[in-house]
Amino acid sequence: MAFLSSRRQIVRGRRLPWLFHWLWLCALAGGCNSWTASAQTPAPTEYQLKAVFLFNFAQFVEWPTNSFADAKSPIVIGVLGDDPFGNYLDALVRGEQVNHRPLVIKRYARVEDIKSCQILFISTSERDRLDSNLEKLRGRSILTVGDTEGFVSRGGMIRFAVEKNKIRLRINLDSARAANLVLSSKLLRTADKVLSRQD
């Protein structure tokens, strides 16, 4: 799998700034200061960076074929609960493809509304329903991502943890395996912590 999509990335009609490519590559190499920017480039917000991670997760995860209705079905990145990304996530994936599949963004008020979804960001607004939501998603091949404290220990798959202005990844590999997802070793190497009883 390629580190970044070979297609150009568009944000509001412009190429995605070099900073975002650099930040992702830094993360793959072991982390970098997420809020550092040059004098000419405004510093990205925390959720702009997290949106870039969500976009790139699509390239480092393999879903079972029955996760899609057919060969042309899109990869759906969903947001459950309050949306912290605004329209940035939509702009980020517009016109993009991963493995010949387009990427689309969907927003859900309730976990019961989720039909087809491959990557699901569970907002902190869902913290009181997190256990219930994860239980309802059990057995479905959906990569669950969040930034709520204790997200992976409670069964979520990837948690964004912010430490000293750096976004760190915590990964629950057992949860991903239980959902029949294959996480690339390149993605696992970016994680600060990987929870797995098999390792």
C-alpha positions as CSV (number, residue, x, y, z in Angstrom):
1,M,0.0,0.0,0.0
2,A,1.2,3.5,-0.8
3,F,2.0,5.9,2.0
4,L,-0.2,8.5,0.5
5,S,-2.7,8.5,-2.3
6,S,-1.2,9.1,-5.7
7,R,-4.1,11.3,-6.6
8,R,-3.8,14.9,-5.7
9,Q,-5.5,16.0,-2.5
10,I,-7.8,19.0,-2.7
11,V,-8.9,21.3,0.1
12,R,-11.2,24.1,-1.0
13,G,-9.8,24.0,-4.5
14,R,-6.2,24.0,-3.5
15,R,-3.6,21.3,-3.1
16,L,-3.4,20.0,0.4
17,P,-0.5,21.9,2.0
18,W,2.8,20.1,2.0
19,L,2.7,20.3,5.8
20,F,0.0,17.6,6.0
21,H,1.9,15.2,3.9
22,W,5.0,15.9,6.0
23,L,3.1,15.4,9.3
24,W,1.7,12.0,8.2
25,L,5.2,10.8,7.1
26,C,6.6,12.0,10.4
27,A,3.9,10.1,12.2
28,L,4.9,7.0,10.3
29,A,8.5,7.6,11.3
30,G,7.6,7.9,15.0
31,G,5.9,11.1,15.6
32,C,6.5,14.8,15.2
33,N,5.3,18.1,16.6
34,S,1.8,18.3,15.2
35,W,1.3,22.0,15.6
36,T,4.6,23.3,14.1
37,A,4.3,25.3,10.9
38,S,6.5,27.5,8.8
39,A,6.0,31.3,8.7
40,Q,4.2,30.9,5.4
41,T,2.0,28.0,6.4
42,P,-0.7,28.4,9.1
43,A,-0.6,25.8,11.8
44,P,-3.2,23.1,11.3
45,T,-5.8,22.6,14.0
46,E,-6.0,19.4,16.0
47,Y,-9.0,18.1,14.2
48,Q,-7.6,19.0,10.7
49,L,-4.7,16.7,11.6
50,K,-7.0,14.0,12.9
51,A,-8.9,14.2,9.6
52,V,-5.7,13.6,7.7
53,F,-5.1,10.5,9.9
54,L,-8.7,9.2,9.2
55,F,-8.1,9.7,5.4
56,N,-4.9,7.8,5.6
57,F,-6.2,5.0,7.7
58,A,-8.2,3.9,4.6
59,Q,-4.9,3.0,2.9
60,F,-3.6,0.9,5.8
61,V,-6.6,-1.3,6.6
62,E,-7.9,-4.3,4.7
63,W,-11.6,-5.1,5.0
64,P,-13.3,-8.4,4.1
65,T,-14.9,-8.3,0.7
66,N,-18.4,-8.7,2.2
67,S,-17.9,-5.3,3.8
68,F,-18.8,-3.8,0.5
69,A,-22.0,-4.3,-1.6
70,D,-19.9,-4.5,-4.8
71,A,-16.5,-3.6,-6.4
72,K,-17.5,0.0,-6.9
73,S,-18.9,0.7,-3.4
74,P,-17.2,3.6,-1.6
75,I,-15.2,3.5,1.5
76,V,-17.4,5.3,4.0
77,I,-15.8,7.4,6.7
78,G,-18.5,8.1,9.3
79,V,-18.8,10.4,12.2
80,L,-21.0,9.3,15.1
81,G,-22.3,12.2,17.3
82,D,-21.1,15.8,17.3
83,D,-18.9,16.5,14.3
84,P,-15.6,18.2,15.3
85,F,-14.3,18.3,11.7
86,G,-16.8,20.7,10.1
87,N,-16.6,20.6,6.3
88,Y,-12.8,20.0,6.4
89,L,-13.1,16.2,6.2
90,D,-15.5,16.4,3.3
91,A,-13.1,18.7,1.4
92,L,-10.1,16.4,2.2
93,V,-11.6,13.3,0.6
94,R,-13.4,15.0,-2.3
95,G,-12.3,13.3,-5.5
96,E,-10.1,10.8,-3.7
97,Q,-9.9,7.1,-4.2
98,V,-8.3,4.2,-2.4
99,N,-7.9,0.9,-4.2
100,H,-10.2,2.2,-6.9
101,R,-13.0,3.0,-4.4
102,P,-14.2,6.6,-3.8
103,L,-14.2,7.9,-0.3
104,V,-17.4,9.5,1.1
105,I,-18.2,11.1,4.5
106,K,-21.4,10.3,6.4
107,R,-22.7,11.6,9.7
108,Y,-24.8,9.6,12.2
109,A,-26.8,10.7,15.1
110,R,-27.3,7.2,16.4
111,V,-25.3,4.0,16.0
112,E,-28.5,2.3,14.7
113,D,-28.4,4.6,11.7
114,I,-25.2,3.1,10.4
115,K,-25.7,0.8,7.4
116,S,-22.5,0.6,5.4
117,C,-19.4,2.2,7.0
118,Q,-15.7,1.2,7.0
119,I,-14.1,3.8,9.3
120,L,-16.2,5.3,12.2
121,F,-15.0,8.2,14.3
122,I,-16.9,8.1,17.6
123,S,-17.1,11.7,18.9
124,T,-16.5,12.5,22.6
125,S,-20.2,13.6,22.7
126,E,-20.9,9.8,22.7
127,R,-18.7,9.1,25.8
128,D,-21.7,8.2,28.0
129,R,-22.9,5.7,25.3
130,L,-19.5,4.5,24.3
131,D,-19.8,1.0,25.8
132,S,-23.3,0.5,24.4
133,N,-22.3,1.8,20.9
134,L,-19.2,-0.4,20.7
135,E,-21.3,-3.4,21.8
136,K,-23.8,-2.7,19.0
137,L,-21.0,-2.5,16.5
138,R,-19.5,-5.8,17.7
139,G,-19.1,-8.3,14.8
140,R,-19.2,-5.6,12.1
141,S,-16.1,-4.9,10.1
142,I,-15.9,-1.2,11.0
143,L,-12.6,0.4,12.1
144,T,-13.7,2.4,15.2
145,V,-11.6,5.5,16.0
146,G,-12.0,8.0,18.8
147,D,-10.3,10.3,21.2
148,T,-12.2,9.6,24.4
149,E,-10.1,8.6,27.4
150,G,-10.0,4.8,27.7
151,F,-11.3,4.3,24.2
152,V,-9.1,1.3,23.3
153,S,-9.3,-0.4,26.7
154,R,-13.1,-0.3,26.3
155,G,-13.0,-2.0,22.9
156,G,-12.4,0.8,20.4
157,M,-9.7,0.1,17.8
158,I,-7.7,3.3,17.4
159,R,-7.5,6.2,19.9
160,F,-6.0,9.6,19.2
161,A,-4.1,10.6,22.3
162,V,-2.6,14.1,22.4
163,E,0.6,14.5,24.4
164,K,2.8,17.6,24.3
165,N,1.2,18.8,21.1
166,K,1.7,15.5,19.4
167,I,-1.0,13.1,18.2
168,R,-0.2,9.6,19.4
169,L,-2.0,6.4,18.3
170,R,-3.2,3.7,20.7
171,I,-4.3,0.6,18.9
172,N,-6.4,-2.4,20.2
173,L,-5.3,-5.0,17.8
174,D,-7.5,-7.7,19.3
175,S,-10.6,-5.6,18.6
176,A,-9.5,-5.1,15.0
177,R,-8.9,-8.8,14.5
178,A,-12.3,-9.7,16.1
179,A,-13.9,-7.5,13.4
180,N,-11.9,-9.3,10.7
181,L,-9.8,-6.2,9.8
182,V,-6.2,-6.5,8.8
183,L,-4.1,-3.5,10.0
184,S,-0.9,-2.9,8.0
185,S,2.4,-3.3,9.9
186,K,3.2,0.3,8.7
187,L,0.2,1.5,10.6
188,L,1.0,-0.5,13.7
189,R,4.6,0.9,13.7
190,T,3.1,4.4,14.1
191,A,1.3,3.5,17.3
192,D,2.6,4.5,20.6
193,K,0.9,1.5,22.2
194,V,-0.6,-1.7,20.7
195,L,-2.9,-3.7,22.9
196,S,-2.9,-7.4,22.0
197,R,-3.1,-10.6,24.0
198,Q,-1.4,-12.5,21.1
199,D,1.8,-10.5,21.2
